[in-house]
Amino acid sequence: MRRLTKLLATTLLLTGLAPLAPASASTPDCAAVAVTAPAGAKIESVGAVSRPAHCEITVTLTHTGDHVKVVVGLPQNWTGRLQGVGGSAYAAGDTGAPFEQAVEDGYAAVTTDAGVLDALNTSWALRNGSVDQTLLANFATRSVHEAAVIAKQVVRGHYQRPVTYSYWNGCSTGGRQGYAEAQHFPDDYDGVLANAPAVNWAQFAVATLWPQVVQGNDGHVVSNCVLDAFRKAAVEACDANDRVRDGIVDRPDRCGYDPRQLIGTKILCEGTEITVTKADADVMRKIWDGPTDERGRSLWPGLPKGADPVWLAGTLPGASGPGFPVAALWVQSFLLKQPGFDTSKLTYAQYRDLFRQSVREYDGVIGTSDPDLSAFRRSGGKLITFVGTNDQLIPPGGTLRYRDAVERRMGHVDDFYRLFTAPGVDHCSGGSGAQPTNALGQLVDWVERGKAPATLTAATAGSTRDLCAYPKVSRYVYGDPKAASSYRCL
């Protein structure tokens, strides 16, 4: 049925007819529709929402002691498309701005809470001292799949016609969920936009504690001011590697700046002059290198040079404790099973044991690192990802490793999977680099019109610079450095 629907849409396109005409203005009033799967699913509520104008249907389902909500938004100006909306940190979904934007753009939208709580709350993780496997399975893979199944039923019942094309849109946890769909449920979505994805969850969720562990074990805490001084020094040293000075390190992995070069430099920190020490430089070097095992071998990529190190290594205003909270909560709740444990007190030996435990126990559950995407390719699916080279929360090295693993497993995969690096962009968005401007639109063009994106369009307030498909990088050639036409992907 899915292939027949696509064939019909393609035929209409080739004959000059619009395959995705908006639904009639006489869209039926909000009413409950039949939901027959998965088992136990039932309508909880139906209501009309005025801005943007749409019907909203909430479906609940249970497995073993859980209570999962799936929310489906049904716009009056439906285009025939469905958009799944991802979550962030420990939140599985989002009924806020991303959901509302999808509805406003004419998509039927779906998101789920997976039966868990908000982004930085893992109180659901433990039941009687053990990890709640039902809720973990929901959060890891099950709920986003079941949400897609439910949404397609609700859409068909409401509009009296099926979804023509379905898309996933998520970043961070939402990016990981998109990869989970492609890996485990390849028929759920025709196109997956999965940015800054938290894939290799079992590794990254421990690796991002490394900066705090280094400072605790080395007995030296680096101040926020000094951390920022190291970042600025690395940018200054490697800025011109892409042939233009714009305050961006486009390939942090090729930046050879040594933090020991800053030893003895005096900097102004909150009105006081301080001198950068060897101890500061030693800590910064270890943070950039990333976690290592007992023999000094790399366990996982470190923080990229150019990214803001304060988020993982420093002290954030208003933070409840040191370190990246997503990582701290993972170790406390899922590995140690001791909520509130002070992760800054971990020894190097304890840290390495926890890293291995995380991979051993959870990589197959939530790692989302299976490089075999052949079923997704056979289904006709398309996958686009961008990662910021300045990602300060999920260092991009893990995603690049995953992409390399897919190519080793499957060979050339640009026909359905393209990864783009975004120089100077922070986690999901922000930073000094050009921000992607139409990634979802380019995915739609690829799925529906066969127009594969050679680059992703991107811009800042005063410049444009398109993003290159990995492993190519953007290089200045000639002309106005603020114009995309002055760069080439090499």
N, C-alpha and C positions, 0 to 999 in steps of 0.2 A: 504494500500500500504506500509506504514511504517513497519508494522509487517511482511508482506511478504518479504520485502527486508532483514530484520533482519534474518528471517528464512532461506532464501537462503544463506546468509553469514555464518550462523551457520552450515548449511549442508556442505558447501564447506570446512569449517574449520575441521569438523569431518572427511571428506574424505581425508584430507591432502593437499587440494588445498588452495592456497593463495586467500582469498576473496577480498583483496585490492591491486591488482596488479597495479603498476603505469600506467598512461595513456601512450599511444603510443608516441614515440618520434616525430611522425608526427602530434602532436597536431595542430589543425587548427590555421591559422593566426588570429590575433586579429580582431574581427569584432563585430558589434552590434548584439544583440540578442533580441528576443521579451520579453518584460516585460509587463504583463497584469494586475498585481495587486501589491500593492493597487491602488485604483483609482487615476489617475493623475500622476502616475509614468512614467518617460520617460528617455531615455538614454541621458546623457549630454556629455559624452566623452568616447572615447575608445583609448587605447594606449598601446604600448609595453614598458616594463621596463626591463633593462638588468641585474640589480643586486638586488636581485636574478631574474633570467629570468622568467618573467610572463606577462600575459596580465592584464591590469587594466581597469575596466569598472566602470564609475561613473554614478549613477542613481540619479535623483532628483525627489522630490515629494513635494506637498504642501497640506495644510489642510485649515487653515484660516489665511492668511497673513504671513505664514512662508515659508521657503525655506530649505528643508532638503536634505542633500547629503548622499548617501550610496555608499561606495567604495568596490568593490569586486576584489580581486586578484586571478588570475587563473594561477597556476604554470604549467610548462611543464611536471614536474614529479608528476602529481596529483595522490594521493593515494586513492581517492574516499571519502576522509573525508572533512568536512567543519569545520572551526573554527571561531567562533564569538569573536571579540576582544573588550574588554571593555575600559572604560575611567577612569579618575581620577578627584577628586574634582568636578568642574562644567563642565568638558569636557566629552562628552558622548562617545567619541571614540578616537582611536589613529592609525594613518597611519604610525607611525614611527617604532621603533625597534620591538615591539610585533607583529605588522602586518607583517613586513618583515620576522621575524623568523618563523611565521606560514607558509608563502609561501615557505620559504627555506626548511621547514620540509615536504613539499608536500601537505599541506592543501590548499584547496581553502579558502581564508580568507575574512571576511567581517567586516566592522566597519561603524559607522555613526556619523555625527556631531549633529544629532537631531535638527538642525536648530539653535543651540545656539553657543556660542563662545568658548573661551579657558578656562583653568582650574580655573583661579581666576578672572573671569570677569562675573558679573551678570547684566550688563547693559541691557540685554534682558528681565529681569524679569518683569519690569514695563512698562505698556502701558497706557498712560493718567492717571497715578496715581494709577492704579490697577494692580494686578498681571496678567500677560499674561497667561491665562489658557491653551492656545494652546501649547505654548512652554514649560510650566511646564509639561503638559501631555506627550509631546515628550520626555523630559528629564527623566521623572519618569519611564515610561513603554512603551509607544507606539513605539518609534523609534527603539529600539532594536528588538522588535517583527517584525516590518515591514522590517527591514534589513534582518532578517532571511528568511522571505517570498521572498524577492527580490533575495537574494543570491541563494536560491535553484532554482529559475527560471533561473537565469543567468548561473548557473553551468550546468543545464540540457541542455540549449540551446547551450552552448559552447562545452561541451564534448559529447553531444548526449547520455548521461546516467545520472541518478539521483544521488544525494548524497547518499552514503551508510550509513555513520555514521556522526552525527553532534555534535560538542562540543562547549561549551562556556568556555572562559578563561579570567578571570578578577580579579582584586584586588582593594580594597577600593570602589570607585564608581563602578568600574567594578565588584567587588564582589556583591554589592547591585543589580546591573543589572542582574547578574546571578540568584540571589534569586527571582527577579521580574519575570524572565522567568519561573522559576520552579513553582511559585505561580499562575501566570496569563496565561501563554502560555505553558503548559506542553509538548506540542508536538513539540516545536521548536527545542529542543536539546536533544539528547540521553544522554549526559553527561555534567554536569556543574561543573567546577572548579571555586569556588567563595571564594577568600581568603580575610582575614581582611575586611569583608563586612560592608559597611555603612548602614546596616539594622537598623530599628528603627530610621530612619533618623530624624524624627520630634523631638525625644528626644536627640539623640547624638549631633545634630547640635546646640543645645542650651547648653547642658551639658558641652561641651568642652570650653565654655566661663567662666565657674565657677571659675577657678583659678584667672582670671583677676578681676572678680566681687568681690571675697573675698578680694583681696588686695586693691581694690578701696574703699570698704565699711569699712574695718578694718583700713584704713589709714596707711597701712604698706606694702611697696614693698620689696620683698625678692630678694636679688641680685642673679645673675646667679651662682656665686661661692657658696653661701650658699645653693641654691637649689641643686646643684650637691653634696655638702657635705651630705645633707640629703639622697640623692639617694645612695651614697656610704655606708653610715652608715646602711641603710636598707639592702643592699646587704650583708654586712659583718655579720649582725645579723641573716639573714635567709638563707644564702648561703648553709649551711650544711643540710637543711631540707630534701634534696633528697639524703642524705648520702654521698655526695662528694662535696668537695670545688672546685668550678670552676668559681666563680664570677657571678653566676646566681641564681636568685630567681625563682624557677620553679612554685610555686603556690603563687603569690602575695596576694591572698585573704586569705591565711593562715599564712601570715607573721604578727606577732604581735608586730613588732618594733614600739615603741612610740617615736615620734620626740623630745619629751621633754628631752629625754636622752642626746641630743646633746647640751642642753643649757649650756652656759659657755665655750664651746669648742672654742679654737682659731684656725682659719684657715687663710692661706695665699691667699689673693685675689688680683691678678694683682700687686703683690709686696708689698701689704699692709696687715698687720695682723689685722683681725677683729674677734670679739667675737659673737658667735651665741646667740641670745636673745630669751626670752620667746615669744615675738611677732613673730619672725621667726617661732618658733615651732608651735604656734597656727595656723598660716596661712598654714603651711605644713600639719598639721593634717586635716584641713578642705579640702584641695585639695585632699588628699588621701581618705578621707571619701566620697567625692562627694557631689553634690548639695542636699540640704534638703529643706523641706517646712517650714512653720512658726512654726510647732511643733517639728522640728528637725528630721522628718521622711525622709528617703532617697527618692529622686526623681529619681536618676540614679547612677550607679556605678562611682566611681572616678578613678583618675589616678592610675594605678597599681604601687605598690612599686617595685622599680628596673627599671622602665621606666624613661627616661630622662624628667624631669619636665620642662626644659627650653622651650620646644616647645609650651606648653600651658600657662605656668606661667611666663616665663622670657622674655628677650629682645633678639630677633634674629637679627644678623647683616643684614642690608639692608632691614629690614621689613618696610612696609609703616605705620604700626601702631601696637599697642599692641594686643596680643591675637592671637588665631588660625584664619587665614583669612577665611577659609571655614565657620566657625561658625559666625564670625563677618558679613560676607556678607549675610548669611542666615537671621540673625536678622535685618540687615539694609534694605535689599531689600524685603524680603517676609513677615516679621512680622511688622516692623515699617514703611516700605515703605519710608524710609528716607536715601537714599544713602549717605555715608560719616558720618553717625551718630557715635559719639564716644562711642562705647559699653563699654569702661572702666568706664564710668560715671553712669552706671546703678545701681540703688539702689537694695537692696535685694528684696524689694517688687516688683519693676518693673521686675526684673529678673524672679521671680517666676510666675508673670502674663504672661510673654512672653513664659516661658516654657509650661504653660498650653495652651496658645493660639496656639502654634506650634502643640501640640498634637491634639487639638480640630479641627484645620483647615486643617492640612496637613497629619495626620497619615494615613488617608484613601487614600490619593493621592500618597504620596511618602514614606510612612513609611516602606513599604516592610516588614511587620511584621506579615502577615497572617500565622498562624501555621498549616493551613490545606494544606498539600502537597499530599493529597490522589490522586489527578488527575495525578500528576507527577509520583507517585509510580505506578499507574495503567498503565501509558504509557510505563513503563519499564525504566524510567529515573534513573540515578545515580548522586548523589551530593556529592562532596568532598569539605571540607573547612579546611584551617588551619588558626589559629590566633596566633600571637606572644604574649607571656606573657609580653613582654616589649613594646607592642604597645603604642607609645607615642602620637598618633593622634586619633585613634579610640580605646579607652580602651576596652579590650576584654570582659568585663563583659556583655555588651549588647548582643553579639553574643551567649555567654553561656546561657543567659536568654532565647534567642529565641529558642535555641536547646531544653532547658528544656520545653518550651511551646509546641513545636512540639510533644515531648514525652507525655506530659499530654493530648494532643488532640488525638494522634494517637497510643499511646502505643510504643512498641519496633519498632525502625525505622532503625536499623543498616543494614537491608537488602537492603536499597537504599540510606541512608544518613549517612555519617560519618564525624564527626568533630574532628580535631586533634589540640592539643595545642603544641606550639613550644617554649620551655623554652628559655628565653634570646633573642628572635628574636624581632626586632623592627617592625614598620608598613610595612607590605608586605615583607620586607627583611631587611638584615643588623642586627647589634647588635652582641653580643658575642656568641649567641647560634648557634646550628647546623641548617643550612639552608636546607629546602627541596630541593632535587636534581632531582626528577622525578615525581612530583605530577601529571602532565598531563599524563605521560606514565602509571602511576598506574591507573588513571581513565579510560584510553583506555583499559587496561587489564580487568578492572571490567566490562565495557560495552560490550566488544567484546568477552571476554573469560570467563566471570563469575568469575574472580579471585578478590574477595573482599580484599581490603588492610587491614590487621590486624594492620599494622603500616605504616607510611610514611617514606621512606628513607631520611636521612638528614646527613649533614656533615659540618665541618669547614675545614680550610686549613690543620689542623693536627689531626683531630679526626672525628669519626662518632658517631651518637647517634640518633636512630630512634624515631619518634614522635608517641605518644600513642593516641589512640582513646578516646575521652572524654566519660565518666568521669575518666577513668584510667589515672595515671600519671607515668612518668618514674622514676624508683628508681635503684640506684646503688646496685648491688648484690655482685660481686667479680670480680677480674681480673683487666685488664688495664682500667683505667677510661676514656681513649681516644678511646675505642673500643665499638661499639654498642652492641656487645655480652655480655658486662659486666652489662647491664641494663635489667630490666624487667618492663613490664607495670602492675601496681598493682592498 
